[in-house]
């Protein structure tokens, strides 16, 4: 299934899964991505029809994880949820790069009811999906998903980002605070801490509602999981990647769907 994140907005925001439901974008948008000194920022989180406009529904923040430059966890403050967006504040006290991520894990089950022959479906978590499928269910298909939606904020000098080794992740070669119009930037895409080879990556500039064409840039990772992009203009960008494999950790699941999305800011 292509473009899992783009089509998974409703499922992610309501059930913390990453399955395809409807064509929308999911994103985190910091008020600033580069700061010269310790300060506060506000972050918007939404599911939208157009990039970085609040016009559909808020993104759930139940699985939000904020990692400070020293690797410690930072709690969000003033968390709120409106009709069209979620928000939170973040007090950035350390020098270096912060990682803001909504991390989703889900499981989708499909089976045929023994008594009626009707096809049934259920969404859940690795812990509760088994209880939702009847013992006498027929033709059971279980699919696992792992998704990450994130952004980066740097205070002063950027610091290296360490992979968690779980799911799909982006490790910048070019620091997120050093993205500049007309210059090439390099990134490494990982799956479970290993290079994600031959994975398609799409990069889209924001403000899509003001363009007749979305103008996506289609890229692909090399044998080392790396890809490069030269930024055509300054502004906020949305990066996404999707793939699938058979490395499941849920009983009876034969397929794992992996998705990733990041918001990046490019300077003039």
C-alpha positions in Angstrom: 0.0 0.0 0.0 1.5 3.3 -1.1 1.6 6.5 0.8 0.5 5.0 4.1 0.9 8.2 6.1 -1.0 10.3 3.5 -4.0 7.9 3.6 -3.8 7.0 7.3 -4.7 10.3 9.0 -8.0 9.2 10.5 -6.7 5.9 11.8 -3.6 7.5 13.3 -5.5 10.3 15.1 -8.2 8.1 16.5 -6.6 4.7 17.1 -2.9 5.3 17.0 -2.4 3.1 13.9 -1.0 3.8 10.5 -3.4 2.2 8.1 -4.9 3.7 5.0 -8.2 5.4 5.4 -8.4 8.7 3.6 -6.2 11.1 1.7 -4.8 13.5 4.3 -1.4 14.7 5.6 -0.2 14.3 9.2 2.4 16.6 10.7 4.0 18.5 13.6 4.8 22.1 13.0 7.1 23.9 15.5 6.8 27.7 15.8 10.6 27.8 15.4 13.1 25.1 14.4 16.3 27.1 15.0 17.0 29.1 18.2 20.1 31.0 19.2 19.5 30.4 22.9 17.2 28.6 25.4 13.6 29.6 24.9 10.0 28.4 24.5 8.3 27.1 21.4 4.8 26.1 20.5 4.0 23.1 18.3 0.9 22.6 16.2 -0.1 19.0 15.3 -2.8 18.3 12.7 -4.3 16.1 10.1 -5.0 18.2 7.0 -6.0 18.3 3.4 -3.3 20.9 2.6 0.2 21.0 4.1 0.5 23.0 7.2 -3.1 24.4 7.2 -5.6 23.3 9.9 -8.6 22.2 7.8 -9.5 18.7 8.9 -8.9 17.4 12.4 -6.4 17.5 15.3 -3.6 14.9 15.5 -3.6 12.8 18.7 -0.7 13.3 21.0 -1.1 10.3 23.3 2.1 8.8 22.0 4.1 12.0 21.8 7.8 11.5 22.7 10.2 14.5 23.1 13.9 13.7 23.3 16.4 16.3 24.5 20.0 16.6 23.2 21.3 14.6 26.2 18.8 11.8 25.4 16.5 12.5 28.3 12.7 12.8 27.9 11.1 16.2 28.1 7.4 16.5 29.0 5.2 18.8 26.9 3.4 21.7 28.6 0.0 23.3 28.0 -1.2 20.4 25.9 -4.5 21.2 24.2 -6.8 19.7 21.6 -9.2 21.8 19.5 -11.5 21.0 16.6 -8.8 21.3 13.9 -5.5 21.0 15.7 -3.6 19.9 18.8 -1.0 22.1 20.4 1.7 22.0 23.1 4.5 24.2 24.4 8.0 23.1 25.0 10.7 24.7 27.2 14.0 24.2 25.4 16.8 24.6 28.0 19.6 22.5 26.5 22.0 23.3 23.7 21.6 20.9 20.7 18.9 19.2 18.7 15.6 18.1 20.1 13.6 15.3 18.5 9.7 15.7 18.6 7.9 12.5 17.5 4.5 10.9 17.6 5.2 7.2 17.5 2.3 4.9 16.5 2.1 1.1 16.6 -1.0 -0.7 15.5 -2.4 -4.0 14.3 -5.2 -4.6 11.7 -7.1 -7.9 11.6 -9.4 -9.2 8.8 -11.3 -12.5 8.9 -14.4 -14.3 7.7 -17.1 -15.0 10.3 -17.7 -18.8 10.5 -21.4 -18.5 11.0 -22.4 -15.9 8.5 -19.5 -15.9 6.0 -19.2 -12.1 6.3 -15.9 -10.3 6.3 -15.0 -8.7 9.7 -12.3 -6.2 10.6 -10.8 -4.9 13.7 -8.0 -2.5 14.7 -6.1 -2.7 17.9 -2.7 -2.9 19.5 -0.2 -5.8 19.7 -1.5 -6.5 23.2 -5.2 -6.6 22.5 -5.7 -7.6 18.9 -5.9 -11.4 19.7 -8.9 -10.8 22.0 -10.8 -9.1 19.1 -10.6 -12.1 16.7 -13.0 -15.0 17.5 -11.3 -18.4 18.1 -13.3 -19.9 15.2 -12.6 -17.1 12.7 -11.7 -18.2 9.2 -9.2 -16.9 6.7 -7.6 -14.6 9.3 -5.2 -12.0 8.0 -3.2 -9.8 10.5 -1.0 -6.9 9.6 1.2 -4.9 11.9 2.1 -1.3 11.4 4.7 1.1 12.8 4.6 4.8 12.1 6.6 7.9 13.1 5.7 11.6 12.7 8.3 14.0 13.8 10.2 17.3 13.6 13.5 18.7 14.9 14.3 21.9 16.8 17.9 23.1 17.5 19.1 25.4 20.2 22.6 26.9 19.3 25.0 24.3 17.9 23.3 21.1 16.5 23.9 17.8 18.2 23.9 14.3 16.7 20.7 12.3 16.7 20.8 8.7 17.9 18.5 6.1 16.4 16.1 4.2 18.6 16.5 1.0 16.5 12.7 0.6 16.2 10.7 1.1 13.0 11.6 3.6 10.3 13.7 6.6 11.3 15.5 9.5 9.7 19.1 10.3 10.8 20.2 13.6 9.2 23.7 13.7 7.8 23.2 17.4 7.2 22.0 18.9 10.5 18.3 19.9 10.4 19.3 23.4 11.4 21.6 23.7 8.3 19.1 23.3 5.5 19.5 26.1 3.0 17.9 27.0 -0.3 20.0 25.9 -3.3 22.3 23.6 -1.2 22.3 19.8 -1.1 21.4 18.0 2.1 21.9 14.3 2.9 19.9 12.0 5.1 20.0 8.4 6.2 16.8 6.4 6.4 16.9 3.4 8.8 14.6 0.5 9.6 15.2 -1.1 13.0 18.5 0.6 13.1 19.7 -0.7 9.7 20.0 1.1 6.3 16.6 1.2 4.5 17.7 0.3 1.0 15.7 1.3 -2.1 12.9 3.0 -0.3 11.0 5.7 -2.1 11.0 9.1 -0.3 8.7 12.0 -1.2 9.5 15.7 -0.3 6.8 18.4 -0.7 7.0 22.1 0.0 4.3 23.5 2.3 1.4 25.9 1.3 0.1 23.3 -1.2 -3.3 25.0 -1.2 -1.8 27.9 -3.2 -0.4 25.8 -6.0 -2.2 24.1 -8.9 0.3 21.2 -8.7 1.5 19.6 -5.5 5.1 19.6 -6.9 6.4 16.5 -5.0 10.0 15.5 -5.4 10.4 11.7 -5.7 13.6 10.3 -4.3 15.0 6.9 -3.4 17.5 5.7 -0.9 20.7 4.0 -2.0 22.3 0.8 -0.8 23.4 2.6 2.4 19.9 4.0 3.1 21.1 7.5 2.1 19.4 10.0 -0.1 20.2 13.6 -1.1 18.1 16.6 -2.0 18.8 20.1 -3.2 16.2 22.5 -1.8 14.6 24.6 -4.6 13.3 27.3 -2.2 13.1 28.3 1.4 10.2 27.4 3.6 8.6 24.4 5.5 8.8 21.0 3.8 7.1 17.7 4.5 9.0 14.5 3.9 7.4 11.0 3.9 8.5 7.4 3.2 6.6 4.1 3.3 7.5 0.5 2.9 6.6 -3.0 4.1 8.4 -6.2 5.2 7.7 -9.5 7.0 9.6 -8.7 10.2 6.6 -8.8 12.5 6.5 -9.2 16.2 2.7 -10.0 16.5 1.5 -13.5 16.5 0.0 -14.6 13.2 1.0 -11.3 11.5 2.7 -11.9 8.2 3.3 -8.3 7.1 4.6 -5.1 8.7 3.8 -1.7 7.2 6.3 1.0 8.0 5.7 4.8 7.6 7.6 8.0 8.3 6.9 11.7 8.0 8.9 14.7 9.1 8.6 18.5 8.9 11.8 20.3 8.0 12.5 24.0 7.6 14.8 25.3 4.8 16.3 28.8 5.3 16.9 31.4 2.5 
